[in-house]
Every structure is written in structure tokens, then in C-alpha cells.
Amino acid sequence: MSKKTKAQRQRLNQKRQKREVRNTLRHKENQEAVETLRKAKKGEVELFSQKITPIASLGKLRQATGDPFPSSYASIKNTNQVPFTDSTSTELNWASAILQNESQTLNASIPALQNFNRHLILENHKEAKAALENIKKTFGVSYWYTDATLLLAEYSNGLKANRDTLQSIVATNKGNAITQIFAIFSSQRAERKLSSANYLKELELFCRKYQSDNTYSRFISLLKFYSAFQSLSEFPDLPHILYRSGTFPAIDRLNNYIRVSQVLHATGVTDAQHHLSIQATANAIADTRLLNLQILTDPATPIPAESTRDQLISLADAYTVGDYELSLRTSRELLHEHPDRLEYYEFYIKSELYLGRESAPPFKEGSIASRIFYSLRAAIKKTDDTPEALQTLEKLALSLDSMQIGSQIHAYILSQKHPQHPLAPKVFDGLNATAATAKLATAYPTQSSALRFLENLGRTYPGSPSVELYTDLFNHNPSALSGYEIPTNRKRIYRAHAFYRTGQLQKAISEYQGLWNNRDVSQPLREGVLIGLFQSFLAAGNLTKCASIIADAFLTQRHLLTSLPIAELLAAYEQQEDNRSHMQDISWPIVYFIVYATEGRNRDNEQLHKTYDNFLSAHGLTKPSELSAVQNTLPQAKLIFFLRYLCVHEVMDCSIWFESTAELEAERIAVCQLLLAIDPGNSESYNQEISRLTQVGMIRKAIQHLDDSKVYIDTAGITQSLDKTFRERFDRYIVFSQLEDRLRQAFELHSVELQAGKPLIITTNDSPQQFSELFGEIKNRFISSNEYGLDSYLSVRIRHGTLSGQLRSQFERESLITRKNATDGVYDSNDYWNDRVFQSYGPQISARADRYLQDFSRQVDAIIDAVKHRWIQIKGPSNNNEGLFDFDYSDSEIKQLSASITRLIAQNAKSSTIDDYAIFLQEIFSALWQRTEASLARVVEKIKTTLRNQLTTSIDLMAANIFNLHQDIRHSPFGNAITRCRTYIQNETETVAAWFKNANDKTAPDFDFILLANTAEEIVKNCFPSSHLSAQTRVSPSATFRGNLFAFFVDIMFILLENIVKHSKVENPVATISARLENNRLFIRIDNTVSPHVDRENLETHLGRINKIRASALTPRAIRTEGGSGYLKLHKLIRYDLERGNDYSVSISAKDSTLSVCIDMDATRLMA
């Protein structure tokens, strides 16, 4: 037994020794293979394949690059064992050589991935799931697989399934941070309700944490390239992106290799080695994107006939010759089979547009395919739906980035929104085409290359009308396709294109102009006509014509301008030394308005102001209301637009012809009155604006409310400025706050290969973080918004001259201070007191007294300067944290506010009486106003104590120094001035302190009925300047009403007085207004004379109908649409806005020639 056991042990030892020898040998071979690869990469690029292939054939390649088709994420290597060269060409060729060795499996994977893509886009979730499982079984996991898994989870079962899937990926891959980070952002990218703008904001917030650290710069470039390619206009670190993806699964390596190659080609950064790499890779791997790269690199590349290209060229041929029925029918059939090819969508939609009809696509309603279809249709039609459609397409391009159709959509968006993008939209579109067709010719940089390609394509497809058309166009043949019966307008635009390309600009302009003036030319041809006309005028140097057609297009079909390179026109215009020849044309200020309004840039722009002023000056005018004198010489549509949208406060404020807010408002009222005359269709809008401006002016004139309060934040304006993406982020925050804790937790990721032992913290999915970001954005607008924020009002109303003028004036009143000389910075001598007092004591005393007064002037200005630039500021580094307006919130304060709002929203969910969003904003503003009130209290205290003491101390020191020069000076007029000035300081610091009070929402002060009646009368006169209305008002007894009701009462009185003007038919109507308070009830009566020309029978019928108005009639729709008398709105104002409920009555009667309206209401809570 012991012998047998001993023999067994010997055999086991022998086996173990042999295994160790084999392992040692295998390790040595692996190390030798890796070393061979390292040496090979340092060698000649041409020998890469020669060196790599033998190692790959021995199965040793993955020792350096990792498993190309890993069964789990854990198998993905974190480090690359071959050296990094920092050479784009070397890394590209190395990646190509590696990929060629995996070509057989990669070629098998391509149709499998396309099959999944089609099912997902059609939202055949069961089939997509089966396809995805088969892909994992056959080709392993990859980052493409991560994207696909998260997309399928989101679109099949919603956000919870998406987050569950993400949690699973993160939890099972704790050693692979790259996988985890990619998954986290892929999860967000897949969210249906997260817009592209908000997704990119989330990503940017993460990147910003590490951007300043050079250690992370390459990682950030990789992350953005992978997770946000659509947002990039610069492409740094391409060699590192290729190198780092060298350990990725082969499917991801291929996609990164193709995308980097596309970037290099589109941006024109290629060389011979790049071309060789593309050719070798395209010959080995049957990916259409590689073939497109090869064909665009070498136009002589053989183009084989294959089914997809056959279908596309056949479809293009039918469309080219105008057989839109065939084009529509064919594209519909192809779309049903291949919803992952954007070209079929375009042919379908454009054929429908030419046929003048629309139909539902062959997809499930609400599917990804249907969203692509409807959004692309809206984008192509160029209607008011176009901007939102482009946003949807941007989101789809981002979500479907791992698919070829995602890149095709991205190329379309670039062509529409960023035609000058570094990726060259036409080139990028060609690189991602489903197959090379004649359209690819537009992606070549030269005419000769395009023609060579077309010649090559023509050999495979002889007699193809689409190939012949592009050949004729690139040969600049004005008689393109003369042998075919194609629609006349299509022939004309081809002819115009040819004239433009050959420099026959006048002929091109003539053709384009004819098409542009032809209203039967519809989309999509009209867009091409506009671009051609614009480019022809620009090439001819006729800049004003360019401006004119831009303005015309904007006023008729503004979304045609999305793909127009307006920046080229502005650059040419601004480079001209003398623009006087352009100044008279109203189109120029409109063009600048379009640019700064549509691009979201600040409208307070020098060029916009300059063209506005130049236009008025060129017509000998100073104010826009004066355009009434020349209105018949100007295009009416452009004049209306100019007056309505450009002649507003923020633009007119740049003019030297207005000295006060009141003058600006008066001019805007005059502009609205001119608009009432020339644009009666929008009279309601102009009347409302006149009413608002008049009301503000009357309040200011009567009580000076706005001048008394210098501190104001326009919370209503801030609310309106929060765009759709902010609301979307709020909705996402609410959804996340309702998820289980495990699904909304932050992630801590280690081993990311950036800094040893230092984890990356991903918190962008965390609900508290989302609240903090939302709160931070509102807080920033509350504080810093140029239009609505606190700091802007502090600057305009206090810091910009007002404070300095108010405090300095008290010293200047007694001539105690002088001004600083702008040239040398020295304060002027005080001639006033020198002449009256000091010179009588001799030159020595006079000189010393003057120096003391100069020093005093400097001290006063230094004190005021500190108040302006340190105290009356938002606390921050720019003022050494001395700013008295403190809006710094600790994490605990933000969490407390978040919890409070969450509780309120949860309570509201039970009744749903108020919108969650309204609660959120109300509570945020309330918190910010509380912080503002606390800051205001600090400011008041600081002014009443520190400022007062500093000024008093300064004047006391100056006075003591001067009094010590001679004992009689104390009893001179100078001494009396010092005494008075001390009193002024006490009074003025009280005045300045009073500025710092809350003027929240610009609530009017309490008011009496006389002011109310006068305001309403003034509004009606401004709205109907030719009516000559006059009103006589009696009030008994006098009473003061609450200021927050002012606007509602004005609306009521306006309705009553407006009816007199509009319906009494009296030339100079007179209204007798009476108001009385009796037994806690308010009675208002208005009498007016009615003309004999008023139809009495119709009047009695109408009065009867008005007297029967009941609460049930006050529906929102009725109130909005009721036109004639406005009495439904009047009832709404009394019942709801004045909160009178049922305790009121309105009656109207006619006796003889007098019409009387009587209103009786409960007066509770109306009085101040």
C-alpha cells in the first residue's frame, strides 16, 4: 500500500513539474511575444502587419491587447503593454494591423449588430433582446454591448430598468473603472427624457472637476470622444484615444478606429500612411464606413455593385427624374426593412413634399423610427416646429451614437445648424453614408476628384440619371440632364448651380431670384434656392442684397435660415471700411437682431446698436417713432418687425437721444401707437404693452415708487428665462428622488489608471446633487443675471453713479471737495474757499489748507469707492469676501432646503392642486429672498454706523487740521459750512440706507381711486390716441386701496373705459366716474353718452346678454377668446383676482342717451 502511494506521489510530482515547465515556457513565450510587439511598434509602420500576423497565428496577440471578444467585462484589460508613441499615424496603422487579424470574426459581427439595431429602432423589444443575447454569446461583451443593453432596458421598461441594469454593470465590474464610467454615462445618454443639452451639462460637470489637473486631461478627452462626440468641435489626444482603446474589445476598437479616421479625413489631417491604413483595413473588414473612407481617400477605388447600393441608386434615379410616386413607394418599402438608414427617410419625406401630401410612416407609433421620421420631416419642412425637431434629432443622434444612423443624424444636424463645423458636414455625411452613391461627389475637396469618382461609379451604373446629373453639375453644365423629362424647377436650380460654379453670377442670380419669387417652389427645393441666391450675391459683393434676402426669409419662413452661413456676410460687412452705402437699408439691423436673438448672444451688442442708429441717421431721424414720416418708402413687413422687436428699451437705451427711463418709455409708447396704425392685426398686443408702460409711468410719476427702492430682483423674469431644458432637469430630479436609494446612489470608482489610490467620484446621478445644481442655477440668475438679477440692479441703480453722486453732493453743496484730474490723478485745488477765506491768511496757510482739502476729497472718494466695490457687492473673491450680500450656502443648508421642498411636493401629490414646479420655484425664491433680506439688514446697519462714522471722522480730521492753521477760520463761513455738512452726513446716510429695502415683484404702493382712474384714462388715451377721451372722477369718501390690487383694478377700469371709446360712437367721449364706500361695500359707477347712431335694438340685446353672465361662463377658453366687450374678463378679475367670489354684482343699463355700468362688491380686504 505504501509502495503504491509512493508511486502515485511520484507521478503527481512528475505531472506538476511538467506543468510548471510548460507554464514557464508559455510565460516566456508570452513575454517574448509582447517584447516582439513592443519592438515592432517602435519599428517601421509598413512592417506592422508582417510582425503582428505570426504572433496572432500563435494565439499570443491577446497577451498584449487583451481578449478581443471577452466573455465578461472582467476580461477587458486595464493596461496596454505596448508603448505609446504619441503619433497619430503610428497608432492608426498599429490599430489597423491588430484589427486585420480579427477580421473574420468582426465581419461576422457586423450583420448581427445591424440586426439588433433594426429591431431596437422599430422597438421590437423581444426580437432585440434575443439578438443581443446571441451577440453576447457569439462575440462577447463590449462597450457597444453596454450601450445596447442600457438602450434596450430604457426603451422596453423605462428608467428603473435602465438604472437596474447600470447597477448590475457597476457592481460586477469594481476592478474596471473605465467600464463603469462608460456605463454610467451610457445610462444617462439612453434616458428618453434627458435632453442632449442636459446630458452634456451632466458630463461637463463631471469633467470640470478633473479638467484643471493635467493627469486627467487625456482621460477626459477619451471620455468626451466616447460619450459626447456630438458636442465636439475640437479633437485633442487622438493618438492616445487610439492607444487606450487598443485594449478594448475588438468591436469597440473598430468603431474608434473608424471614428478617428473619419475625424482626420473630415478635418483634412491625413497623410500617405493614413491612406495605406484605410486601404488595408477596408480590404479586410466589410464595414461600409471603411469603404466610404477608402473611396473618399482614393476616388479611383473600384466600386462593386451590391444590393444596398443598387437600391439606393435606383431610388435616387427615380427621385432625380421626378418620379416621386415611385420614389415614395420604393423608399417606404425599404424603410420597413431598413429603418436604420437615414437616406430612405429623406427620400420618403422629400418625395411626399413634392407630391404635396403627408402620410404616416410604416412604423409603430412612438417607436424610435417614428420619432426619427416625424422629427426629420419637421426639420426638412422648415416650420415653427423645426427647432424642437432638431433638438429631438440631437437627442437621438446622441442616444444612437453606437449605430451608423446616429452618425448620419449628427451629420444632418451639423449641415442645418453648423455648416462651417470643422467636421465639414458634407464630408462627414459622406463618410457615414449607407453606401457610396453619386451624392458622395459633394464630399470631395476638388472638382477633379469628384469627377473621377463619378466616372468610376458610372462604370458600375451606366445610364444612371443620378450619376449623370452629378457629373453634369460638376462639369458645370447648365443643360444638366437635358435628355430626361424632369420637373422645370429642378432643371432651373441645376442650371443656376452651374452658372454659380462657373462664376456667371448674374445669370445665377437671375435663375435663383426667379425661383425664390415663385411661391409654388416648396421645400426642400426652396432651401437650396435661398442658399444659392445668398452665395451668389455674396460672391458678387452685393452685401445689402444678402441682408435683404435674409430679412425676407426670416419674416416669411425663418427656419430656412438654419443652414445659411450668415457669419460670412457679417464678416464681410464688418471688414468694410465704409458702410455708408448700406446704412439706409432696414435689413441690416434686422440681420444683426436675428444673429444675436437666435444664437442666444447678448442683444446689448455694439453692432446691433450701431446698425440701429445708422439706419435712423441715414434717414435723418433720431427716434424710431419718427419713421412715420417715411413709412411708405420702407417695406412694411420689415418696418413692423423693426419697430416691434428692435425698438425696445434695451436697444434704444444705447441712443444718445434719451436721457431718462421716462423718455424711453414714452418713445416705446409712441412706437406702439405707430404699430397700431400700420399693424392693426396685432393691436391687442400693442394695447397691452401701452397699458403696462403707462401704468408703470403713472405709478412712478405719482409716487416715485421705483425711484425710492433701489433693490429689486425680477423673479418673474427669471422664471420666464428658465428654458425647457431646466424644466426637464427638474422633472428628472423629481423622478430620481422617487427611485429607491440603491438606484440613485453616487458611485465611487477606483483603479481608473489616472492617479494611484485616488478614486473618481461620480455624483451626477445623485438626487441631492441634482437639486444642488438646479438651486445653483436659479441662485446664479437671482444674483447675476444681466436682465433680472440683483447685482444688475445694484449696479444700475446704486453703484453706477447714484451712490457716489448722492454722498458727494452733500460735500459739493458746501464746496468742500473737488474732482480728480483725469490726466494726472491729482485732485483740483479748491478755488472756492481759497478765494473766500484762506488767501486772506497768506499763501502758506492757503496752500496747506488746500492740501488738507485735497486729501479730504481723496478720503471721501476712497470711502465711497470701498462702499461701492467692497460692501455693495455679492460676497466673493473679487471683493476679498467683504461683500455684504452673502449667498454662500453650506451643504447642510442646501440639503435642508431640498428636504423641505421634497416634503411640500410629496404633500401636494396627494391633492395635486398646484404644479410641483411652481412649488419648487416659489420655495427657492422664498429662500433667496430671505437671504437677501438678511443681507439688506447688514447693509443698512453698515451704512448707518460704519459709513457714517468714517465720513464724520474724515470731516472732523480735515476741519481740525484747517482750524489749527489759524484760530479765526473756525468762526469763518468755512466753519459754518463744516457744521452744516456734519448734519447733511447724518441725513444722507439715512437716505442711502433707505434705498436698501425689498421691492420684490415691483408691487405698487397703496393707492387712492383718483390715481387709479387717472392711470386707466391715460392708458386708454395712449391705446386710442385719436379718441380724445376725458374722464371726470368723484370719490366719497376718500380711501386707500392695497397696492397689490392696483393692476387688477386698472384692468377693470380699462375694460370699462375702452368700451366707451370703441362702442359709444361719440367723437370726444366723456366718462363720469364715481366711487363710494358704504357699509363695507364698494360701489363704482361709470356713465357715458351714447351716440344716436348706435343701433338701440342691438344694444339692448347685447346688454341683456352681458347682464346674464354667470360664474359657469368664466371658462379659461371663453375668457381668452371673448372679444367684443371684455365683460367676461371683468367678471373673472372681480371674482378671482380681487377674490370677491359670489359677493359682487355687475349691471349695465341704457336710458335715453346715457349708458351706465354699476359695480357693487364686498370691500373686505380691499382697503390698505
Buried (B, 14 or more C-beta within 10 A) or exposed (E): EEEEEEEEEEEEEEEEEEEEEEEEEEEEBBEEBBEBBBEBBEEEBEEBBEBBBEBBEEEBBBBBBBBBBBEEBEBBBBEBBBEBBEBBBBBBBBBBBBBBBBBEBBEEBBEBBBBBBBBBBBBBBEBBBBBBEEBBEEBBBBBBBBBBBBBBBBBBEBBBBBBBBBBEBBEBBBEBBBBBBBBBBBBBBBBBEBBBBBBBBBBBEBBEBBEEEEEBBBBBBBBBBBBBBBBBEEBBBBBBBBBBBBBBBBBBBBBBBBBBBBBBBBBEEBEEBBBBBBBBBBEBBBBBBBBBBBBBBBBEBEBEEEEBBEBBBBBBBBBBBBBBEBBBBBBBBBBBEBBBBBBBBBBBBBBBBBEEEEEEBBBEEEBBBBBBBBBBBBBBBBBEBBBEBBBBBBBBBBBBBBBBBBBBBBBBBBBBBBBEBBBBBBBBBBBBBBBBBBBBBBBBEEEEBBBBBBEBBBEBBEEBBBBBBBBBBBBBBBEBBEEBEBEEBBBBBBBBBBBBBBEBBEBBBBBBBBBBEBEEBEBBBBBBBBBBBBBBBBEBEBBBBBBBBBBBBBBEBBBBBBBBBBEBBBEEBEEEEEBEEBBBBBBBBBBBBBBBBBEEEEBBBEBBBBBBBBBBEBBEBEBBBBBBEEBEEBBEEBBBBBBBBBBBEBBBEBBEEBEEBEBBBBBBBBBBBBBBEBBEEEBEBBBBBBBBBBBBBBBBEBBEBBEEBBBBBBBEEBBEEBEEBBEBBBBBBBBBBBBEEEBBBEBEBEBBEBEEEEBBEBBBBBBBBBBBBBBEBBBEBBBBBEBBBBBBBBBEBBBEEBBBEBBBEBBBEBBBBBEBEEEEEEBBBBEBBBEBBBBBBEEEBBEBBBBBBBBBBBBBBEBBEBBBBBBBBBBBEEBEEEBBBBBEBEEEEBBEBBEEBBEBBEEBEEEEEEEBBEBBBBBBBEBBBEBBEEBBEBBBEBBBEBBBEBBBEBBEBBBEBBBEBBEEBBEBEBBEBBEEBBEBBEEBBEEBBEBBBBBBBEBBBBBBBBBBBBBBBBBBBBBBBEBEBEBEBEBEEEBBBBBEBBBBBBBBBBBBBBBBBBBBBBEEBBBBBBBBBEEEBBBBBBBBBBEEEBEEEEBEEBBEEBEEBEEEBBEEEBBEEBEEBBBBBBBBBBBBBBBBEEBBEBEBEBEEEEBBBBBBBBBEEBBE
